[in-house]
Amino acid sequence: RASAARAPIASRRLRRMFPGDFAHTTPDKPAVVMAGTGETVTYAELDAEANRLSRVFRAAGLQQGDHVAFCLENHPRFLSIMWGAHYAGLYYTAMSSRLTTDEMAYIVADCGAKAFITSAYKSDQAALLVDLMPGVELRLMLDATVDGYDSYEATIAAHEPTPLDEERVEGQDMLYSSGTTGQPKGVKVPMLDAALGQGSDGVTMLCQLLFGAAEDTMYLSPAPLYHAAPLRFCRAVQRSGGTVVVMEHFDAEQYLALVEQYRITFSQVVPTMFIKMLKLPDDVRAKYDLSSLRTVVHAAAPCPVAAKRSMIEWWGPVVHEYYAGTEGNGFVYTNSEDWLAHPGTVGKAVIGVLHIVGEDGDEVPVGEPGTIYFEGSGDAEPFQYHNDPEKTAGSRDPKGRGWSTLGDVGRVDEDGFLYLTDRKAYMIITGGVNVYPQEAENLLALHPKVADVAVLGVPNDDFGEEVKAVVQPVDMADAGPDLERELIAYCKERLADVKCPRSVDFREELPRHPTGKLYKRLLKDEYWADAGRTI
């Protein structure tokens, strides 16, 4: 069992720093540890490499506000590359290593990258990209080279490990949506316009004041580093002088073993990781000492109430949750105590003011669902979807009140706690009744024979749409009519009939992003295309 949660450290002086500060004070302290190999990058090494890379960018002609893109696996040098771009005052785009070559080329062109960095892991696609990136003048590869790329290691070695000969300013990430609806869109927020180490980085502020990030932090990162939350939380931990332990890939038992091995104090996960850990055998769950944990944060998708309650019972009140987006337009938060008093909530707004808006654009009464908008996140300039003014306009309040939305649906209770209903785009209209599939999805995810599940609306000639579950069983040998009947009955015992699937299809694997996000749009497109209809 984990130790009791540490209260938010409001009295701690907020430190918006950067690795160079700790390279001077604690040069030999690990900034990065790779979980699989134990390879360590110290703060001195991280800062020196970031300095060298920032000089590479300048020598290639990149100036403050220019753009660099990189695509690689959870690599020991991943965060060094991020900091190199940050030190140079650049916009930087970390791209998913699971993208197709065409998707990679689209993002590189769309963001206007002048430099591109990848690794030998991506060498096959990298070779194809050379002719698809006409605007990229600097191409570097780690661990090997192919035609069209220079050696990353040799290139940075030719430059001094000292800071740029100029007043350095904060860089800024520009990350892309997952592309579940059309082409991915870059979320562009203004540069911080501050000296390096002095920028008002909201994620660092939250990690320090709300989650206790500090120099004694041992942070376990189990997700791909290119995703917004892992990238920004790792950056915040290194701004705070802590150590980041990076898992190359998530494994439920390995996660528990790493907590014990490195005395992990802080981590961020997604609900699917909780569910996989809960499904471990009891003797495995009890095997590891988790008492070092102070804060475990989860986000990215709604967590089934039963799963979260079980995690709090297992680990103690160290479980925290937030609702926010790459766009940074608001932040909703709850600790374990508040969640237990309001099961299912994602918390109260701590950045921005919540508004729940109906189809007519007016706010709905307490308890009724509607589109979630945020007012006044504190940014002088709101986010933009890069090169997509139509999507940017669609995220804004149609009545011109200055609010913005991520497109999610939810409700607020009398105490001001927010509950997520689902993505508006996933609502099923069956026989004139609105059904949000998240309830059935959360329920089925906990069934012992279900490894993964998606619930969605598919065509029905009589009702327009009907509810279908697509299930990845724990054992494919169970897939068939008997399990279909069992799962439908399981739902009907616990939910209103209209919310339950009328049919179940089985798959060996669902299209899920490594961060836990389900590519439900891909499944919907498949079913509607098969019916010869579009959505």
C-alpha positions as CSV (number, residue, x, y, z in Angstrom):
1,R,0.0,0.0,0.0
2,A,1.2,3.5,-0.9
3,S,1.8,6.1,1.8
4,A,-0.7,8.9,2.5
5,A,-1.0,11.7,0.0
6,R,1.2,14.7,0.5
7,A,-0.9,17.9,0.6
8,P,-0.3,20.5,-2.1
9,I,2.8,22.5,-1.2
10,A,1.5,26.0,-1.5
11,S,4.3,27.3,0.7
12,R,7.0,26.0,-1.5
13,R,8.7,28.7,-3.6
14,L,7.8,28.2,-7.2
15,R,10.9,27.5,-9.3
16,R,10.7,27.9,-13.0
17,M,14.2,26.7,-13.8
18,F,15.9,24.6,-16.5
19,P,18.5,21.8,-16.5
20,G,21.4,24.2,-16.8
21,D,20.8,25.4,-13.2
22,F,21.1,21.8,-11.9
23,A,24.1,21.1,-14.1
24,H,25.9,23.6,-11.9
25,T,24.5,22.5,-8.5
26,T,24.1,18.7,-8.9
27,P,26.0,17.8,-12.1
28,D,26.2,14.1,-11.5
29,K,22.6,13.7,-10.5
30,P,20.5,11.5,-13.0
31,A,18.2,13.6,-15.1
32,V,17.0,10.6,-17.1
33,V,17.1,6.9,-16.4
34,M,16.0,4.4,-19.0
35,A,14.0,1.7,-17.2
36,G,14.9,-1.2,-19.6
37,T,18.6,-0.7,-19.8
38,G,19.4,1.4,-16.7
39,E,21.2,3.9,-19.0
40,T,21.6,7.2,-17.2
41,V,21.9,10.8,-18.5
42,T,23.1,13.2,-15.8
43,Y,22.1,16.8,-15.5
44,A,25.6,17.8,-16.7
45,E,25.3,15.6,-19.7
46,L,21.8,16.7,-20.5
47,D,22.7,20.4,-20.3
48,A,25.9,19.9,-22.4
49,E,24.0,18.1,-25.1
50,A,21.2,20.6,-25.2
51,N,23.8,23.4,-25.5
52,R,25.6,21.7,-28.3
53,L,22.3,21.0,-30.2
54,S,21.1,24.6,-29.7
55,R,24.4,25.7,-31.4
56,V,23.8,23.2,-34.2
57,F,20.4,24.9,-34.8
58,R,21.9,28.4,-34.9
59,A,24.7,27.3,-37.2
60,A,22.0,25.9,-39.6
61,G,20.3,29.3,-39.6
62,L,17.4,28.6,-37.2
63,Q,16.4,31.7,-35.2
64,Q,14.1,32.3,-32.3
65,G,10.5,31.3,-33.3
66,D,11.6,28.9,-36.1
67,H,10.4,25.3,-36.0
68,V,12.0,21.9,-35.6
69,A,10.4,18.5,-35.6
70,F,11.6,15.2,-34.3
71,C,10.3,11.6,-34.4
72,L,11.8,8.8,-32.4
73,E,11.0,6.2,-29.8
74,N,11.4,6.6,-26.0
75,H,15.1,7.2,-26.6
76,P,17.8,8.1,-23.9
77,R,18.4,11.4,-25.9
78,F,14.7,12.3,-26.4
79,L,14.6,14.9,-23.6
80,S,18.1,16.3,-24.5
81,I,16.7,17.0,-28.0
82,M,13.6,18.7,-26.6
83,W,15.8,20.9,-24.4
84,G,18.2,21.7,-27.3
85,A,15.2,23.2,-29.2
86,H,14.0,24.9,-26.0
87,Y,17.4,26.4,-25.3
88,A,17.4,27.8,-28.9
89,G,14.0,29.5,-28.4
90,L,12.4,27.4,-31.1
91,Y,8.9,25.9,-31.6
92,Y,9.3,22.1,-31.4
93,T,7.0,19.3,-32.5
94,A,7.5,15.8,-31.1
95,M,5.8,13.4,-33.5
96,S,4.3,10.0,-32.8
97,S,6.7,7.2,-33.8
98,R,3.6,5.3,-35.0
99,L,2.7,7.7,-37.8
100,T,2.7,6.6,-41.4
101,T,5.3,8.2,-43.7
102,D,2.7,10.4,-45.3
103,E,1.4,11.6,-41.9
104,M,5.0,12.5,-40.9
105,A,5.5,14.4,-44.1
106,Y,2.3,16.3,-43.6
107,I,3.2,17.4,-40.1
108,V,6.7,18.4,-41.0
109,A,5.3,20.6,-43.9
110,D,2.4,21.9,-41.9
111,C,4.5,23.1,-39.0
112,G,7.1,24.6,-41.3
113,A,10.0,22.7,-39.7
114,K,13.5,23.7,-40.9
115,A,15.1,20.8,-39.1
116,F,14.1,17.2,-38.6
117,I,15.7,14.7,-36.1
118,T,15.0,11.0,-36.0
119,S,16.7,7.7,-35.0
120,A,17.8,4.4,-36.6
121,Y,14.5,3.0,-35.2
122,K,12.7,5.0,-37.9
123,S,15.4,4.7,-40.6
124,D,13.1,3.0,-43.2
125,Q,10.6,5.8,-43.1
126,A,13.3,8.5,-42.7
127,A,14.8,7.4,-46.0
128,L,11.4,7.9,-47.7
129,L,10.9,11.3,-46.1
130,V,14.0,12.9,-47.6
131,D,12.2,13.8,-50.8
132,L,9.0,14.7,-49.0
133,M,10.5,17.5,-46.8
134,P,11.7,20.1,-49.3
135,G,11.6,22.8,-46.6
136,V,13.9,20.9,-44.2
137,E,17.6,21.8,-44.5
138,L,19.0,20.1,-41.4
139,R,18.3,16.3,-41.1
140,L,20.0,14.3,-38.3
141,M,19.7,10.7,-37.3
142,L,20.7,9.0,-34.0
143,D,22.4,5.7,-33.7
144,A,23.1,5.3,-37.5
145,T,22.8,7.2,-40.8
146,V,21.0,6.7,-44.1
147,D,21.3,8.8,-47.3
148,G,20.1,12.3,-46.7
149,Y,20.9,12.4,-43.0
150,D,23.9,13.5,-41.0
151,S,25.0,11.7,-37.9
152,Y,23.4,13.4,-34.9
153,E,26.3,12.3,-32.6
154,A,29.0,13.6,-34.9
155,T,27.1,16.8,-35.6
156,I,26.7,17.9,-32.0
157,A,30.2,16.8,-31.1
158,A,31.5,19.5,-33.5
159,H,30.0,22.2,-31.3
160,E,30.9,23.5,-27.9
161,P,28.9,22.3,-24.8
162,T,28.5,25.9,-23.7
163,P,25.4,28.2,-23.8
164,L,24.6,30.2,-26.9
165,D,26.4,33.6,-27.1
166,E,23.2,35.5,-26.7
167,E,20.4,36.2,-24.2
168,R,18.5,32.9,-24.3
169,V,14.7,32.8,-24.2
170,E,12.2,30.1,-23.6
171,G,11.2,27.8,-26.5
172,Q,7.7,26.3,-26.8
173,D,6.2,23.0,-27.9
174,M,3.7,22.8,-30.7
175,L,2.1,19.4,-30.6
176,Y,-0.4,17.8,-32.9
177,S,-3.7,16.1,-32.2
178,S,-3.9,12.4,-32.8
179,G,-5.7,12.8,-36.1
180,T,-8.7,10.7,-35.2
181,T,-10.9,13.1,-37.3
182,G,-9.1,14.0,-40.5
183,Q,-5.6,15.4,-40.6
184,P,-3.9,16.1,-37.3
185,K,-3.9,19.7,-36.2
186,G,-1.1,21.6,-34.5
187,V,-1.9,23.4,-31.3
188,K,0.0,26.6,-31.3
189,V,0.3,28.7,-28.2
190,P,2.3,32.0,-28.0
191,M,5.9,31.9,-27.0
192,L,6.5,32.6,-23.3
193,D,8.6,35.7,-24.2
194,A,10.8,35.3,-21.2
195,A,14.4,34.6,-20.4
196,L,15.3,30.9,-20.2
197,G,14.2,29.5,-16.9
198,Q,11.9,32.4,-16.1
199,G,8.9,31.6,-18.3
200,S,5.4,31.2,-16.7
201,D,5.1,27.5,-17.6
202,G,1.7,26.4,-16.3
203,V,2.5,22.7,-16.2
204,T,5.6,23.3,-14.1
205,M,3.5,25.5,-11.8
206,L,0.9,22.7,-11.4
207,C,3.5,20.0,-10.9
208,Q,5.3,21.9,-8.2
209,L,2.4,23.5,-6.3
210,L,-0.2,20.8,-6.8
211,F,1.8,17.6,-7.1
212,G,4.9,18.4,-5.1
213,A,7.5,18.2,-7.9
214,A,10.9,19.1,-6.5
215,E,14.6,18.1,-6.4
216,D,13.8,15.0,-4.5
217,T,11.2,13.8,-7.1
218,M,11.6,10.4,-8.7
219,Y,9.2,10.5,-11.6
220,L,8.1,7.4,-13.5
221,S,7.0,8.1,-17.1
222,P,5.3,5.0,-18.6
223,A,3.9,6.5,-21.8
224,P,5.4,7.7,-25.1
225,L,7.3,10.9,-24.6
226,Y,6.0,12.5,-27.8
227,H,2.6,12.9,-26.3
228,A,1.7,16.2,-24.7
229,A,1.2,15.2,-21.0
230,P,4.3,12.9,-20.7
231,L,6.5,15.5,-22.5
232,R,5.3,18.4,-20.4
233,F,5.4,16.6,-17.1
234,C,9.0,15.3,-17.8
235,R,10.0,18.9,-18.7
236,A,8.4,20.1,-15.5
237,V,10.2,17.5,-13.4
238,Q,13.5,18.5,-14.9
239,R,12.7,22.2,-14.4
240,S,12.4,21.2,-10.8
241,G,15.6,19.2,-10.5
242,G,14.0,15.7,-10.2
243,T,14.9,12.5,-11.9
244,V,12.8,11.0,-14.8
245,V,12.6,7.2,-15.1
246,V,11.4,6.4,-18.6
247,M,9.7,3.1,-19.5
248,E,10.4,2.2,-23.2
249,H,7.0,0.5,-23.2
250,F,4.3,0.0,-20.5
251,D,4.1,-3.3,-18.8
252,A,1.8,-3.6,-15.7
253,E,4.1,-5.7,-13.5
254,Q,7.2,-3.9,-14.6
255,Y,5.6,-0.6,-13.6
256,L,5.1,-1.9,-10.1
257,A,8.7,-3.3,-10.0
258,L,10.1,0.1,-11.1
259,V,8.2,1.9,-8.3
260,E,9.9,-0.4,-5.8
261,Q,13.3,-0.3,-7.5
262,Y,13.7,3.5,-7.9
263,R,11.5,4.5,-4.9
264,I,9.2,6.4,-7.3
265,T,7.4,9.4,-5.7
266,F,5.5,10.8,-8.6
267,S,4.0,9.3,-11.8
268,Q,1.3,10.0,-14.4
269,V,-0.7,7.2,-16.0
270,V,-3.9,6.7,-18.1
271,P,-6.9,4.6,-17.0
272,T,-6.1,1.7,-19.2
273,M,-2.9,1.2,-17.2
274,F,-4.9,1.2,-14.0
275,I,-7.1,-1.5,-15.4
276,K,-4.2,-3.6,-16.5
277,M,-2.6,-3.4,-13.1
278,L,-5.9,-4.3,-11.4
279,K,-6.2,-7.4,-13.6
280,L,-2.8,-8.7,-12.4
281,P,-3.0,-11.8,-10.1
282,D,-3.4,-10.9,-6.4
283,D,0.0,-12.3,-5.5
284,V,1.7,-10.1,-8.2
285,R,-0.1,-7.0,-6.9
286,A,1.0,-7.7,-3.4
287,K,4.6,-8.5,-4.3
288,Y,5.9,-4.9,-4.6
289,D,6.6,-2.2,-2.1
290,L,4.7,0.9,-3.3
291,S,5.1,3.0,-0.1
292,S,7.3,5.6,-1.8
293,L,4.4,6.9,-3.9
294,R,3.2,10.4,-3.0
295,T,1.4,11.4,-6.1
296,V,0.0,9.3,-9.0
297,V,-1.9,11.4,-11.6
298,H,-4.2,10.1,-14.2
299,A,-5.9,11.8,-17.2
300,A,-6.4,11.5,-21.0
301,A,-9.7,9.4,-20.7
302,P,-12.5,8.9,-18.2
303,C,-11.7,6.3,-15.6
304,P,-14.4,3.7,-14.6
305,V,-15.6,4.5,-11.1
306,A,-15.1,0.9,-9.9
307,A,-11.5,0.9,-11.2
308,K,-10.6,4.1,-9.6
309,R,-12.1,3.1,-6.3
310,S,-10.1,-0.1,-6.4
311,M,-6.9,1.9,-7.1
312,I,-7.5,4.2,-4.1
313,E,-8.2,1.2,-1.9
314,W,-4.9,-0.5,-3.1
315,W,-2.6,2.5,-3.2
316,G,-4.2,4.9,-0.7
317,P,-5.2,8.5,-1.2
318,V,-2.2,9.3,-3.5
319,V,-4.4,9.1,-6.7
320,H,-5.0,12.5,-8.4
321,E,-6.9,13.3,-11.6
322,Y,-7.2,16.2,-14.0
323,Y,-9.1,17.1,-17.1
324,A,-7.3,19.4,-19.6
325,G,-6.0,19.4,-23.1
326,T,-3.0,20.1,-25.2
327,E,-4.7,23.5,-25.9
328,G,-4.1,24.6,-22.3
329,N,-7.3,26.6,-22.1
330,G,-8.3,25.3,-18.6
331,F,-7.5,22.7,-15.9
332,V,-9.8,20.7,-13.7
333,Y,-8.5,18.8,-10.8
334,T,-9.5,16.4,-8.0
335,N,-7.6,14.5,-5.3
336,S,-8.7,11.2,-3.8
337,E,-10.7,12.6,-0.9
338,D,-12.8,14.9,-3.1
339,W,-13.3,12.1,-5.6
340,L,-14.5,9.7,-2.9
341,A,-17.1,12.3,-1.9
342,H,-18.1,12.8,-5.5
343,P,-17.4,9.5,-7.3
344,G,-16.9,9.8,-11.0
345,T,-15.9,13.5,-10.9
346,V,-12.8,14.9,-12.7
347,G,-12.8,17.7,-10.2
348,K,-13.2,21.5,-10.0
349,A,-11.6,24.0,-12.2
350,V,-8.4,25.4,-10.9
351,I,-7.5,27.3,-14.1
352,G,-10.3,28.9,-16.0
353,V,-14.0,29.1,-15.2
354,L,-16.3,26.3,-16.3
355,H,-19.5,26.8,-18.4
356,I,-21.8,24.0,-19.5
357,V,-23.6,25.1,-22.7
358,G,-26.6,23.6,-24.5
359,E,-27.3,23.4,-28.2
360,D,-28.8,26.9,-28.2
361,G,-25.6,28.4,-26.8
362,D,-27.1,29.2,-23.4
363,E,-25.8,27.7,-20.2
364,V,-27.8,24.7,-18.9
365,P,-29.0,24.2,-15.3
366,V,-26.9,22.4,-12.7
367,G,-26.8,18.7,-13.3
368,E,-27.7,18.8,-17.0
369,P,-25.1,17.8,-19.7
370,G,-23.8,20.1,-22.3
371,T,-20.6,21.2,-24.1
372,I,-17.8,22.1,-21.7
373,Y,-16.3,25.6,-22.2
374,F,-13.6,27.4,-20.3
375,E,-13.5,31.1,-19.6
376,G,-10.3,33.1,-18.7
377,S,-7.4,30.6,-18.6
378,G,-5.1,33.5,-18.0
379,D,-3.4,33.5,-21.4
380,A,-3.2,36.9,-23.0
381,E,-3.5,35.1,-26.4
382,P,-5.6,31.9,-26.7
383,F,-4.4,28.8,-28.6
384,Q,-4.9,28.5,-32.3
385,Y,-5.1,25.3,-34.4
386,H,-2.2,25.9,-36.8
387,N,-3.3,26.5,-40.4
388,D,-6.9,25.7,-39.6
389,P,-9.0,28.9,-38.8
390,E,-12.2,26.9,-39.2
391,K,-11.3,24.5,-36.4
392,T,-10.0,27.4,-34.3
393,A,-13.3,29.2,-34.8
394,G,-15.3,26.0,-34.0
395,S,-13.5,25.8,-30.6
396,R,-14.8,29.3,-29.6
397,D,-18.0,30.3,-28.0
398,P,-20.5,31.1,-30.8
399,K,-22.0,33.9,-28.7
400,G,-18.7,35.7,-28.5
401,R,-18.1,35.5,-24.8
402,G,-14.4,34.6,-25.2
403,W,-14.8,31.0,-24.0
404,S,-13.3,27.9,-25.7
405,T,-14.0,24.2,-25.7
406,L,-12.2,20.9,-26.4
407,G,-15.4,19.4,-27.7
408,D,-16.2,17.3,-24.6
409,V,-19.6,17.0,-23.0
410,G,-20.2,17.0,-19.2
411,R,-22.2,18.2,-16.3
412,V,-21.5,20.1,-13.1
413,D,-23.1,19.2,-9.7
414,E,-24.3,21.6,-7.1
415,D,-20.8,21.7,-5.5
416,G,-19.1,22.7,-8.7
417,F,-17.6,19.3,-9.5
418,L,-17.4,18.4,-13.2
419,Y,-18.3,15.0,-14.6
420,L,-17.4,14.0,-18.1
421,T,-20.1,12.4,-20.3
422,D,-18.2,11.8,-23.5
423,R,-16.9,13.4,-26.7
424,K,-19.8,15.2,-28.4
425,A,-18.7,13.5,-31.7
426,Y,-19.3,10.1,-30.1
427,M,-22.9,10.6,-29.0
428,I,-25.3,7.9,-30.4
429,I,-28.8,8.9,-31.5
430,T,-30.9,5.8,-31.5
431,G,-34.6,6.1,-32.0
432,G,-34.4,9.7,-31.1
433,V,-32.7,9.0,-27.7
434,N,-29.2,10.4,-27.0
435,V,-26.8,7.8,-25.7
436,Y,-23.2,8.5,-24.6
437,P,-21.2,5.3,-25.0
438,Q,-18.7,6.0,-22.2
439,E,-20.9,4.4,-19.5
440,A,-21.1,1.0,-21.3
441,E,-17.5,1.3,-22.2
442,N,-16.4,1.8,-18.6
443,L,-18.6,-1.0,-17.4
444,L,-17.4,-3.6,-20.0
445,A,-13.7,-2.6,-19.4
446,L,-14.0,-4.2,-16.0
447,H,-15.4,-7.5,-17.1
448,P,-12.8,-10.2,-16.4
449,K,-12.9,-11.6,-19.9
450,V,-12.4,-8.2,-21.6
451,A,-8.9,-6.9,-22.4
452,D,-10.1,-3.8,-24.2
453,V,-13.4,-2.4,-25.5
454,A,-15.0,0.3,-27.6
455,V,-18.7,1.2,-27.7
456,L,-20.0,3.1,-30.7
457,G,-23.0,3.8,-32.8
458,V,-23.4,1.8,-36.0
459,P,-26.1,2.1,-38.7
460,N,-29.6,0.8,-38.1
461,D,-32.3,1.1,-40.7
462,D,-35.1,1.4,-38.1
463,F,-33.5,3.6,-35.4
464,G,-30.8,5.4,-37.4
465,E,-28.1,4.1,-35.1
466,E,-27.7,1.3,-32.7
467,V,-25.2,0.6,-29.9
468,K,-22.4,-1.9,-30.7
469,A,-19.5,-3.1,-28.6
470,V,-16.2,-4.0,-30.2
471,V,-14.2,-6.2,-27.8
472,Q,-10.7,-7.5,-27.5
473,P,-11.1,-10.5,-25.3
474,V,-8.5,-11.6,-22.8
475,D,-8.5,-15.0,-24.6
476,M,-9.6,-15.0,-28.3
477,A,-10.8,-18.6,-27.8
478,D,-13.7,-17.1,-25.8
479,A,-14.8,-14.9,-28.7
480,G,-18.2,-16.0,-30.0
481,P,-22.0,-16.0,-29.4
482,D,-21.7,-17.2,-25.8
483,L,-19.4,-14.4,-24.7
484,E,-21.5,-11.9,-26.7
485,R,-24.6,-12.9,-24.8
486,E,-22.7,-12.8,-21.5
487,L,-21.5,-9.3,-22.1
488,I,-24.8,-7.9,-23.2
489,A,-26.5,-9.5,-20.2
490,Y,-23.8,-8.0,-17.9
491,C,-24.6,-4.6,-19.3
492,K,-28.3,-4.9,-19.0
493,E,-28.0,-5.9,-15.3
494,R,-26.3,-2.6,-14.6
495,L,-27.4,0.0,-17.1
496,A,-30.6,1.1,-18.8
497,D,-31.4,-1.1,-21.8
498,V,-31.0,1.7,-24.4
499,K,-27.4,2.3,-23.3
500,C,-26.4,-1.3,-23.7
501,P,-24.9,-2.9,-26.9
502,R,-27.3,-4.8,-29.1
503,S,-24.4,-6.7,-30.6
504,V,-20.7,-7.4,-29.9
505,D,-17.9,-7.9,-32.4
506,F,-14.6,-9.4,-31.4
507,R,-11.1,-8.2,-32.5
508,E,-7.6,-9.4,-31.6
509,E,-6.6,-5.8,-31.0
510,L,-8.3,-2.4,-31.0
511,P,-6.8,0.7,-32.6
512,R,-5.5,2.4,-29.4
513,H,-2.8,5.0,-29.1
514,P,0.1,4.0,-26.7
515,T,-1.1,6.9,-24.5
516,G,-4.4,5.1,-24.0
517,K,-6.5,7.1,-26.4
518,L,-8.8,5.0,-28.5
519,Y,-9.0,5.7,-32.2
520,K,-12.8,5.3,-32.1
521,R,-13.2,7.3,-35.3
522,L,-11.4,4.6,-37.3
523,L,-13.9,2.0,-36.0
524,K,-16.9,4.2,-36.8
525,D,-15.6,5.0,-40.3
526,E,-15.2,1.2,-40.9
527,Y,-18.8,0.3,-39.9
528,W,-20.4,3.2,-41.7
529,A,-18.4,2.6,-44.8
530,D,-19.4,-1.0,-44.8
531,A,-23.0,0.1,-44.8
532,G,-22.4,2.4,-47.7
533,R,-23.1,5.5,-45.6
534,T,-21.1,8.4,-44.3
535,I,-21.1,10.2,-41.0
